[in-house]
Amino acid sequence: MRLYFKTVDMMAKYRNALGLLAASLSIDADESLNVALIIQTVVRDLKRYMDAKHKATG
């Protein structure tokens, strides 16, 4: 889990790429479109985490 958040912290300066990266790794066929809402929620939460971390650490 620590590695996951370390990666997210490193991606924080590329906020606009986060959704694209998450979607391109997960949605690659019509069958996987049903996970789009879940991915959208995860990306939203990750952006909130990045904002909070940035405010806390500067």
Distance bins in CASP14 RR format, pairs under 12 A and 6 or more apart:
PFRMAT RR
TARGET T0000
AUTHOR 0000-0000-0000
RMODE 2
METHOD distances of the structure
MODEL  1
1 7 0 0 0 0 0 1 0 0 0 0 0
1 8 0 0 0 0 0 1 0 0 0 0 0
2 8 0 0 0 0 0 1 0 0 0 0 0
2 9 0 0 0 0 0 1 0 0 0 0 0
3 9 0 0 0 0 0 1 0 0 0 0 0
3 10 0 0 0 0 0 1 0 0 0 0 0
4 10 0 0 0 0 0 1 0 0 0 0 0
4 11 0 0 0 0 0 1 0 0 0 0 0
4 42 0 0 0 0 0 1 0 0 0 0 0
4 46 0 0 0 0 1 0 0 0 0 0 0
4 49 0 0 0 0 0 1 0 0 0 0 0
5 11 0 0 0 0 0 1 0 0 0 0 0
5 12 0 0 0 0 0 1 0 0 0 0 0
5 46 0 0 0 0 1 0 0 0 0 0 0
5 49 1 0 0 1 0 0 0 0 0 0 0
5 50 0 0 0 0 0 1 0 0 0 0 0
5 53 0 0 0 0 1 0 0 0 0 0 0
6 12 0 0 0 0 0 1 0 0 0 0 0
6 53 0 0 0 0 0 1 0 0 0 0 0
7 14 0 0 0 0 0 1 0 0 0 0 0
7 18 0 0 0 0 0 1 0 0 0 0 0
7 21 0 0 0 0 0 1 0 0 0 0 0
7 22 0 0 0 0 0 1 0 0 0 0 0
7 46 0 0 0 0 0 1 0 0 0 0 0
7 50 0 0 0 0 0 1 0 0 0 0 0
8 14 0 0 0 0 0 1 0 0 0 0 0
8 15 0 0 0 0 0 1 0 0 0 0 0
8 18 0 0 0 0 1 0 0 0 0 0 0
8 19 0 0 0 0 0 1 0 0 0 0 0
8 21 0 0 0 0 0 1 0 0 0 0 0
8 22 0 0 0 0 0 1 0 0 0 0 0
8 42 0 0 0 0 0 1 0 0 0 0 0
8 43 0 0 0 0 0 1 0 0 0 0 0
8 45 0 0 0 0 0 1 0 0 0 0 0
8 46 1 0 1 0 0 0 0 0 0 0 0
8 47 0 0 0 0 1 0 0 0 0 0 0
8 48 0 0 0 0 0 1 0 0 0 0 0
8 49 1 0 0 1 0 0 0 0 0 0 0
8 50 1 0 0 1 0 0 0 0 0 0 0
8 51 0 0 0 0 0 1 0 0 0 0 0
8 52 0 0 0 0 0 1 0 0 0 0 0
8 53 0 0 0 0 1 0 0 0 0 0 0
8 54 0 0 0 0 0 1 0 0 0 0 0
9 18 0 0 0 0 0 1 0 0 0 0 0
9 46 0 0 0 0 0 1 0 0 0 0 0
9 49 0 0 0 0 1 0 0 0 0 0 0
9 50 1 0 0 1 0 0 0 0 0 0 0
9 52 0 0 0 0 0 1 0 0 0 0 0
9 53 1 0 0 1 0 0 0 0 0 0 0
9 54 0 0 0 0 1 0 0 0 0 0 0
9 56 0 0 0 0 0 1 0 0 0 0 0
9 57 0 0 0 0 1 0 0 0 0 0 0
10 17 0 0 0 0 0 1 0 0 0 0 0
10 18 0 0 0 0 0 1 0 0 0 0 0
10 21 0 0 0 0 0 1 0 0 0 0 0
10 50 0 0 0 0 0 1 0 0 0 0 0
10 53 0 0 0 0 0 1 0 0 0 0 0
11 17 1 0 0 1 0 0 0 0 0 0 0
11 18 1 0 1 0 0 0 0 0 0 0 0
11 19 0 0 0 0 1 0 0 0 0 0 0
11 20 0 0 0 0 0 1 0 0 0 0 0
11 21 1 0 0 1 0 0 0 0 0 0 0
11 22 0 0 0 0 0 1 0 0 0 0 0
11 43 0 0 0 0 0 1 0 0 0 0 0
11 46 0 0 0 0 1 0 0 0 0 0 0
11 47 0 0 0 0 0 1 0 0 0 0 0
11 49 0 0 0 0 0 1 0 0 0 0 0
11 50 1 0 0 1 0 0 0 0 0 0 0
11 53 0 0 0 0 0 1 0 0 0 0 0
12 18 0 0 0 0 1 0 0 0 0 0 0
12 46 0 0 0 0 1 0 0 0 0 0 0
12 47 0 0 0 0 1 0 0 0 0 0 0
12 48 0 0 0 0 0 1 0 0 0 0 0
12 49 0 0 0 0 1 0 0 0 0 0 0
12 50 1 0 1 0 0 0 0 0 0 0 0
12 51 0 0 0 0 1 0 0 0 0 0 0
12 52 0 0 0 0 0 1 0 0 0 0 0
12 53 1 0 0 1 0 0 0 0 0 0 0
12 54 1 0 0 1 0 0 0 0 0 0 0
12 55 0 0 0 0 0 1 0 0 0 0 0
12 56 0 0 0 0 0 1 0 0 0 0 0
12 57 0 0 0 0 1 0 0 0 0 0 0
12 58 0 0 0 0 0 1 0 0 0 0 0
13 50 0 0 0 0 1 0 0 0 0 0 0
13 53 0 0 0 0 0 1 0 0 0 0 0
13 54 0 0 0 0 1 0 0 0 0 0 0
14 20 0 0 0 0 1 0 0 0 0 0 0
14 21 0 0 0 0 1 0 0 0 0 0 0
14 46 0 0 0 0 0 1 0 0 0 0 0
14 47 0 0 0 0 0 1 0 0 0 0 0
14 50 0 0 0 0 1 0 0 0 0 0 0
15 21 0 0 0 0 0 1 0 0 0 0 0
15 43 0 0 0 0 1 0 0 0 0 0 0
15 44 0 0 0 0 0 1 0 0 0 0 0
15 46 0 0 0 0 1 0 0 0 0 0 0
15 47 1 0 0 1 0 0 0 0 0 0 0
15 48 0 0 0 0 0 1 0 0 0 0 0
15 49 0 0 0 0 0 1 0 0 0 0 0
15 50 1 0 0 1 0 0 0 0 0 0 0
15 51 0 0 0 0 1 0 0 0 0 0 0
15 54 0 0 0 0 1 0 0 0 0 0 0
16 43 0 0 0 0 0 1 0 0 0 0 0
16 47 0 0 0 0 0 1 0 0 0 0 0
16 50 0 0 0 0 0 1 0 0 0 0 0
17 23 0 0 0 0 0 1 0 0 0 0 0
17 24 0 0 0 0 1 0 0 0 0 0 0
17 25 0 0 0 0 0 1 0 0 0 0 0
17 43 0 0 0 0 0 1 0 0 0 0 0
17 46 0 0 0 0 0 1 0 0 0 0 0
17 47 0 0 0 0 0 1 0 0 0 0 0
17 50 0 0 0 0 0 1 0 0 0 0 0
18 24 0 0 0 0 0 1 0 0 0 0 0
18 25 0 0 0 0 0 1 0 0 0 0 0
18 39 0 0 0 0 0 1 0 0 0 0 0
18 40 0 0 0 0 0 1 0 0 0 0 0
18 42 0 0 0 0 1 0 0 0 0 0 0
18 43 1 0 1 0 0 0 0 0 0 0 0
18 44 0 0 0 0 1 0 0 0 0 0 0
18 45 0 0 0 0 0 1 0 0 0 0 0
18 46 1 0 0 1 0 0 0 0 0 0 0
18 47 1 0 0 1 0 0 0 0 0 0 0
18 48 0 0 0 0 0 1 0 0 0 0 0
18 49 0 0 0 0 0 1 0 0 0 0 0
18 50 0 0 0 0 1 0 0 0 0 0 0
18 51 0 0 0 0 0 1 0 0 0 0 0
19 25 0 0 0 0 1 0 0 0 0 0 0
19 26 0 0 0 0 1 0 0 0 0 0 0
19 27 0 0 0 0 0 1 0 0 0 0 0
19 36 0 0 0 0 0 1 0 0 0 0 0
19 39 1 0 0 1 0 0 0 0 0 0 0
19 40 0 0 0 0 1 0 0 0 0 0 0
19 41 0 0 0 0 0 1 0 0 0 0 0
19 42 0 0 0 0 1 0 0 0 0 0 0
19 43 1 0 1 0 0 0 0 0 0 0 0
19 44 0 0 0 0 1 0 0 0 0 0 0
19 45 0 0 0 0 0 1 0 0 0 0 0
19 46 0 0 0 0 1 0 0 0 0 0 0
19 47 0 0 0 0 1 0 0 0 0 0 0
19 50 0 0 0 0 0 1 0 0 0 0 0
20 26 0 0 0 0 0 1 0 0 0 0 0
20 27 0 0 0 0 0 1 0 0 0 0 0
20 39 0 0 0 0 0 1 0 0 0 0 0
20 43 0 0 0 0 1 0 0 0 0 0 0
21 27 0 0 0 0 0 1 0 0 0 0 0
21 39 0 0 0 0 0 1 0 0 0 0 0
21 42 0 0 0 0 0 1 0 0 0 0 0
21 43 0 0 0 0 1 0 0 0 0 0 0
21 46 0 0 0 0 0 1 0 0 0 0 0
22 35 0 0 0 0 0 1 0 0 0 0 0
22 36 0 0 0 0 0 1 0 0 0 0 0
22 38 0 0 0 0 0 1 0 0 0 0 0
22 39 1 0 1 0 0 0 0 0 0 0 0
22 40 0 0 0 0 1 0 0 0 0 0 0
22 41 0 0 0 0 0 1 0 0 0 0 0
22 42 1 0 0 1 0 0 0 0 0 0 0
22 43 1 0 1 0 0 0 0 0 0 0 0
22 44 0 0 0 0 0 1 0 0 0 0 0
22 45 0 0 0 0 0 1 0 0 0 0 0
22 46 0 0 0 0 1 0 0 0 0 0 0
22 47 0 0 0 0 0 1 0 0 0 0 0
23 32 0 0 0 0 1 0 0 0 0 0 0
23 33 0 0 0 0 0 1 0 0 0 0 0
23 35 0 0 0 0 1 0 0 0 0 0 0
23 36 1 0 0 1 0 0 0 0 0 0 0
23 37 0 0 0 0 0 1 0 0 0 0 0
23 38 0 0 0 0 0 1 0 0 0 0 0
23 39 1 0 1 0 0 0 0 0 0 0 0
23 40 0 0 0 0 1 0 0 0 0 0 0
23 42 0 0 0 0 0 1 0 0 0 0 0
23 43 0 0 0 0 1 0 0 0 0 0 0
24 32 0 0 0 0 0 1 0 0 0 0 0
24 39 0 0 0 0 0 1 0 0 0 0 0
24 43 0 0 0 0 0 1 0 0 0 0 0
25 32 0 0 0 0 0 1 0 0 0 0 0
25 35 0 0 0 0 0 1 0 0 0 0 0
25 39 0 0 0 0 1 0 0 0 0 0 0
25 42 0 0 0 0 0 1 0 0 0 0 0
25 43 0 0 0 0 0 1 0 0 0 0 0
26 32 1 0 0 1 0 0 0 0 0 0 0
26 33 0 0 0 0 0 1 0 0 0 0 0
26 34 0 0 0 0 0 1 0 0 0 0 0
26 35 1 0 1 0 0 0 0 0 0 0 0
26 36 0 0 0 0 1 0 0 0 0 0 0
26 37 0 0 0 0 0 1 0 0 0 0 0
26 38 0 0 0 0 1 0 0 0 0 0 0
26 39 1 0 1 0 0 0 0 0 0 0 0
26 40 0 0 0 0 0 1 0 0 0 0 0
26 42 0 0 0 0 1 0 0 0 0 0 0
26 43 0 0 0 0 0 1 0 0 0 0 0
27 33 1 0 0 1 0 0 0 0 0 0 0
27 34 0 0 0 0 1 0 0 0 0 0 0
27 35 1 0 0 1 0 0 0 0 0 0 0
27 36 1 0 0 1 0 0 0 0 0 0 0
27 37 0 0 0 0 0 1 0 0 0 0 0
27 38 0 0 0 0 0 1 0 0 0 0 0
27 39 1 0 0 1 0 0 0 0 0 0 0
27 40 0 0 0 0 0 1 0 0 0 0 0
27 43 0 0 0 0 0 1 0 0 0 0 0
28 35 0 0 0 0 0 1 0 0 0 0 0
28 36 0 0 0 0 0 1 0 0 0 0 0
28 39 0 0 0 0 0 1 0 0 0 0 0
29 35 0 0 0 0 0 1 0 0 0 0 0
30 36 0 0 0 0 0 1 0 0 0 0 0
32 38 0 0 0 0 0 1 0 0 0 0 0
32 39 0 0 0 0 1 0 0 0 0 0 0
33 39 0 0 0 0 0 1 0 0 0 0 0
33 40 0 0 0 0 0 1 0 0 0 0 0
35 41 0 0 0 0 0 1 0 0 0 0 0
35 42 0 0 0 0 1 0 0 0 0 0 0
35 43 0 0 0 0 0 1 0 0 0 0 0
36 42 0 0 0 0 0 1 0 0 0 0 0
36 43 0 0 0 0 0 1 0 0 0 0 0
37 43 0 0 0 0 0 1 0 0 0 0 0
37 44 0 0 0 0 0 1 0 0 0 0 0
38 44 0 0 0 0 0 1 0 0 0 0 0
38 45 0 0 0 0 0 1 0 0 0 0 0
39 45 0 0 0 0 0 1 0 0 0 0 0
39 46 0 0 0 0 0 1 0 0 0 0 0
40 46 0 0 0 0 0 1 0 0 0 0 0
40 47 0 0 0 0 0 1 0 0 0 0 0
41 47 0 0 0 0 0 1 0 0 0 0 0
41 48 0 0 0 0 0 1 0 0 0 0 0
42 48 0 0 0 0 0 1 0 0 0 0 0
42 49 0 0 0 0 0 1 0 0 0 0 0
43 49 0 0 0 0 0 1 0 0 0 0 0
43 50 0 0 0 0 0 1 0 0 0 0 0
44 50 0 0 0 0 0 1 0 0 0 0 0
44 51 0 0 0 0 0 1 0 0 0 0 0
45 51 0 0 0 0 0 1 0 0 0 0 0
45 52 0 0 0 0 0 1 0 0 0 0 0
46 52 0 0 0 0 0 1 0 0 0 0 0
46 53 0 0 0 0 0 1 0 0 0 0 0
47 53 0 0 0 0 0 1 0 0 0 0 0
47 54 0 0 0 0 0 1 0 0 0 0 0
48 54 0 0 0 0 0 1 0 0 0 0 0
48 55 0 0 0 0 0 1 0 0 0 0 0
49 55 0 0 0 0 0 1 0 0 0 0 0
49 56 0 0 0 0 0 1 0 0 0 0 0
50 56 0 0 0 0 0 1 0 0 0 0 0
50 57 0 0 0 0 0 1 0 0 0 0 0
50 58 0 0 0 0 0 1 0 0 0 0 0
51 57 0 0 0 0 0 1 0 0 0 0 0
51 58 0 0 0 0 0 1 0 0 0 0 0
52 58 0 0 0 0 0 1 0 0 0 0 0
END
